[in-house]
Amino acid sequence: MDQIFKALNDPARRALLDSLRAQDGQSLSALEQVLDQSRFGVMKHLRVLEDAGLIVTRKQGRFKYHYLNALPLQELMDRWVAPFLQPQARSLSQLKQKLERDAKMGKPDFIMQTFIRCTQDALWAALTEADQMAAYHFACNAVQGNAKIGSSTAFILPNGEAMLRQVTTALDPKSRIAMTFEPLFMGPDAPTSHMVYLIEDQGGQCKLTIEHYDIAPGQEGFGEGWARLAASLKSYLETGSALKAAM
């Protein structure tokens, strides 16, 4: 928590976060244009932000790309703001950074990660079993299908309409799931993108990384949905109570 406050207590670092919020996945060269500082100075600021978990990085070829990781800010809000605004604070998100590269899918457009106090088996079941997916999804109350390779999974809203459809393209048991992402809530002709869940057993807890690829222009708002899903999944596995949203 102290590292987050330290990282935010500098206008230059806040400017870098604002730039990544506007355009995620920027290289060091691109971020140098944000500040009137030397390359070394910008790198120093980025290192502070990365140590605080506010950004995560991915290396592709000769370039290193930087992504905004908003979950630590959610943790800060839950810890210091929510208890004063709500009868009960939501479960705290324990967050860090350091991601696994998937070379075949290229550079992710969006990355988010969180730590969940649960077993690897429990997290895998929550991400692959339809009844559990329906239990913690922030907007849908039913899920049809399964996570087998080639199979389709549909997320159903309370009014009976399908919000999202996914087709599993790859499975590494208990460690990786790759799926298509068809945002039916944006209309039948909305472009399909791709996403990956990465699971790592950390001994008493699991690190879950969410990567989203091929996001089309106009679909940048998917990040809020992922934040809601990750928070609800964490609460569901740690407390038995999901965070359902009023849609």
MARRO-694847 format. One line per field, with one value per residue (C-alpha): residue in one letter; x negated, y, z negated. Coordinates in nm, 3 decimals. Example, Ala and Ser with C-alpha at 12.3 -4.5 7.8 and 13.67 -1.06 7.14 Angstrom:
2
rest = a, s
X = -1.230, -1.367
Y = -0.450, -0.106
Z = -0.780, -0.714
//
This chain:
247
rest = m, d, q, i, f, k, a, l, n, d, p, a, r, r, a, l, l, d, s, l, r, a, q, d, g, q, s, l, s, a, l, e, q, v, l, d, q, s, r, f, g, v, m, k, h, l, r, v, l, e, d, a, g, l, i, v, t, r, k, q, g, r, f, k, y, h, y, l, n, a, l, p, l, q, e, l, m, d, r, w, v, a, p, f, l, q, p, q, a, r, s, l, s, q, l, k, q, k, l, e, r, d, a, k, m, g, k, p, d, f, i, m, q, t, f, i, r, c, t, q, d, a, l, w, a, a, l, t, e, a, d, q, m, a, a, y, h, f, a, c, n, a, v, q, g, n, a, k, i, g, s, s, t, a, f, i, l, p, n, g, e, a, m, l, r, q, v, t, t, a, l, d, p, k, s, r, i, a, m, t, f, e, p, l, f, m, g, p, d, a, p, t, s, h, m, v, y, l, i, e, d, q, g, g, q, c, k, l, t, i, e, h, y, d, i, a, p, g, q, e, g, f, g, e, g, w, a, r, l, a, a, s, l, k, s, y, l, e, t, g, s, a, l, k, a, a, m
X = 0.000, -0.282, -0.436, -0.109, -0.087, -0.455, -0.405, -0.101, -0.272, -0.446, -0.286, -0.522, -0.417, -0.050, -0.102, -0.245, 0.059, 0.292, 0.112, 0.147, 0.512, 0.564, 0.357, 0.247, -0.055, -0.299, -0.673, -0.937, -1.001, -0.634, -0.619, -0.930, -0.715, -0.486, -0.753, -1.011, -1.280, -1.571, -1.521, -1.680, -1.437, -1.134, -1.268, -1.313, -0.950, -0.828, -1.026, -0.852, -0.511, -0.597, -0.719, -0.385, -0.196, -0.033, -0.181, -0.285, -0.519, -0.557, -0.866, -0.822, -1.135, -1.349, -1.063, -0.911, -0.545, -0.378, -0.020, 0.190, 0.290, 0.590, 0.659, 0.421, 0.616, 0.936, 0.768, 0.684, 1.046, 1.179, 0.940, 0.971, 1.293, 1.550, 1.570, 1.692, 1.940, 2.085, 2.206, 1.948, 1.625, 1.565, 1.295, 0.949, 0.761, 0.403, 0.227, -0.119, -0.279, -0.489, -0.323, -0.386, -0.442, -0.234, -0.438, -0.183, 0.085, -0.144, -0.113, 0.193, 0.414, 0.513, 0.365, 0.500, 0.388, 0.489, 0.406, 0.681, 0.662, 0.771, 0.633, 0.541, 0.819, 1.077, 0.979, 0.972, 1.321, 1.453, 1.321, 1.445, 1.768, 2.086, 2.270, 1.978, 1.928, 2.295, 2.260, 1.993, 2.048, 2.126, 2.420, 2.533, 2.730, 2.687, 2.413, 2.473, 2.205, 1.864, 1.496, 1.387, 1.177, 1.403, 1.707, 1.912, 2.001, 2.283, 2.338, 2.710, 2.856, 3.157, 3.383, 3.282, 3.059, 2.701, 2.449, 2.131, 2.028, 1.686, 1.534, 1.242, 0.940, 0.674, 0.654, 0.354, 0.514, 0.510, 0.275, 0.409, 0.735, 0.756, 1.096, 1.263, 1.456, 1.780, 1.942, 2.307, 2.410, 2.256, 2.468, 2.451, 2.189, 1.944, 1.587, 1.464, 1.145, 0.946, 0.862, 0.644, 0.659, 0.321, 0.315, 0.009, 0.007, -0.168, -0.134, 0.185, 0.301, 0.319, 0.212, 0.466, 0.364, 0.619, 0.492, 0.716, 0.602, 0.730, 0.963, 1.132, 1.160, 1.456, 1.421, 1.165, 1.421, 1.381, 1.136, 1.416, 1.596, 1.279, 1.229, 1.584, 1.540, 1.203, 1.335, 1.646, 1.447, 1.204, 1.487, 1.669, 1.366, 1.247, 1.577, 1.842, 2.023, 2.003, 2.029, 2.333, 2.396, 2.730, 2.738
Y = 0.000, 0.241, 0.178, 0.278, 0.607, 0.675, 0.603, 0.831, 1.114, 1.248, 1.439, 1.281, 0.928, 1.030, 1.165, 0.830, 0.649, 0.893, 0.824, 0.447, 0.488, 0.669, 0.418, 0.094, -0.110, 0.175, 0.132, 0.326, 0.544, 0.642, 0.718, 0.937, 1.182, 1.226, 1.375, 1.645, 1.427, 1.209, 0.847, 0.743, 0.962, 0.811, 0.460, 0.544, 0.657, 0.346, 0.126, 0.289, 0.233, -0.129, -0.193, -0.059, -0.295, -0.005, -0.114, -0.449, -0.507, -0.745, -0.781, -0.851, -0.866, -0.562, -0.368, -0.362, -0.262, -0.111, -0.171, 0.001, -0.241, -0.077, -0.345, -0.208, 0.119, -0.078, -0.235, 0.111, 0.224, -0.083, -0.035, 0.340, 0.459, 0.179, 0.122, 0.482, 0.463, 0.112, -0.101, -0.363, -0.331, -0.565, -0.827, -0.675, -0.754, -0.871, -0.770, -0.786, -0.793, -1.022, -1.200, -1.503, -1.434, -1.606, -1.546, -1.699, -1.440, -1.137, -0.830, -0.818, -0.511, -0.547, -0.722, -0.757, -0.979, -1.056, -1.294, -1.514, -1.715, -2.052, -2.378, -2.423, -2.683, -2.439, -2.161, -2.398, -2.524, -2.169, -2.081, -2.397, -2.515, -2.347, -2.341, -2.170, -1.918, -1.824, -1.793, -1.520, -1.345, -0.984, -0.952, -1.296, -1.552, -1.850, -2.003, -2.256, -2.487, -2.591, -2.505, -2.805, -2.729, -2.636, -2.598, -2.280, -2.110, -1.855, -1.610, -1.538, -1.219, -1.227, -1.126, -1.443, -1.273, -1.388, -1.123, -1.300, -1.612, -1.778, -2.076, -2.255, -2.276, -2.417, -2.578, -2.656, -2.822, -2.601, -2.346, -2.189, -2.133, -1.956, -1.855, -1.634, -1.334, -1.249, -0.939, -1.002, -0.708, -0.482, -0.633, -0.942, -0.789, -0.684, -0.801, -1.112, -1.087, -1.337, -1.377, -1.597, -1.697, -1.785, -1.959, -1.994, -2.173, -1.950, -2.179, -2.104, -1.865, -1.844, -1.570, -1.516, -1.318, -1.210, -1.114, -0.975, -0.964, -0.812, -0.559, -0.358, 0.024, 0.125, -0.177, -0.026, -0.030, -0.406, -0.331, -0.230, -0.558, -0.755, -0.559, -0.644, -1.010, -1.042, -0.875, -1.094, -1.413, -1.326, -1.257, -1.576, -1.799, -1.630, -1.560, -1.765, -1.446, -1.297, -0.927, -0.912, -0.578, -0.412, -0.390
Z = 0.000, -0.084, 0.260, 0.428, 0.238, 0.312, 0.682, 0.706, 0.515, 0.823, 1.114, 1.367, 1.269, 1.271, 1.623, 1.732, 1.587, 1.764, 2.091, 2.046, 1.956, 2.286, 2.486, 2.323, 2.426, 2.504, 2.553, 2.360, 2.666, 2.679, 2.307, 2.334, 2.530, 2.227, 1.999, 2.057, 1.901, 2.004, 2.105, 1.775, 1.581, 1.754, 1.691, 1.323, 1.295, 1.476, 1.238, 0.938, 1.100, 1.177, 0.822, 0.696, 0.929, 1.115, 1.447, 1.590, 1.882, 2.174, 2.395, 2.764, 2.973, 2.897, 2.744, 2.396, 2.371, 2.064, 1.949, 1.686, 1.406, 1.237, 0.978, 0.711, 0.733, 0.675, 0.372, 0.243, 0.293, 0.116, -0.175, -0.232, -0.062, -0.046, -0.425, -0.462, -0.173, -0.206, -0.499, -0.413, -0.216, 0.073, 0.044, 0.086, 0.403, 0.350, 0.663, 0.814, 1.161, 1.379, 1.671, 1.890, 2.258, 2.525, 2.843, 3.079, 2.998, 3.027, 2.809, 2.577, 2.599, 2.233, 1.928, 1.575, 1.289, 0.933, 0.650, 0.506, 0.186, 0.320, 0.456, 0.819, 0.849, 0.712, 0.951, 1.249, 1.163, 1.130, 1.477, 1.652, 1.486, 1.612, 1.278, 1.106, 1.388, 1.353, 0.975, 0.986, 1.321, 1.237, 1.480, 1.599, 1.399, 1.630, 1.844, 2.118, 2.260, 2.133, 2.164, 2.373, 2.682, 2.970, 2.744, 2.710, 2.382, 2.367, 2.079, 2.032, 1.885, 1.648, 1.940, 2.125, 2.383, 2.445, 2.338, 2.443, 2.634, 2.616, 2.794, 2.627, 2.858, 2.622, 2.278, 2.059, 1.756, 1.446, 1.602, 1.926, 2.114, 2.451, 2.587, 2.845, 2.714, 2.895, 2.734, 2.826, 2.606, 2.871, 3.149, 3.373, 3.602, 3.328, 3.406, 3.228, 3.021, 2.815, 2.447, 2.226, 1.860, 1.704, 1.364, 1.142, 0.806, 0.552, 0.249, 0.059, 0.330, 0.708, 0.945, 1.221, 1.529, 1.790, 2.136, 2.410, 2.775, 3.100, 2.937, 3.212, 3.207, 2.993, 2.765, 2.525, 2.243, 2.196, 1.914, 1.676, 1.740, 1.667, 1.343, 1.233, 1.324, 1.149, 0.832, 0.825, 0.892, 0.613, 0.367, 0.472, 0.414, 0.096, -0.081, 0.100, 0.199, 0.549, 0.639, 0.863, 1.034, 1.094, 1.474
//
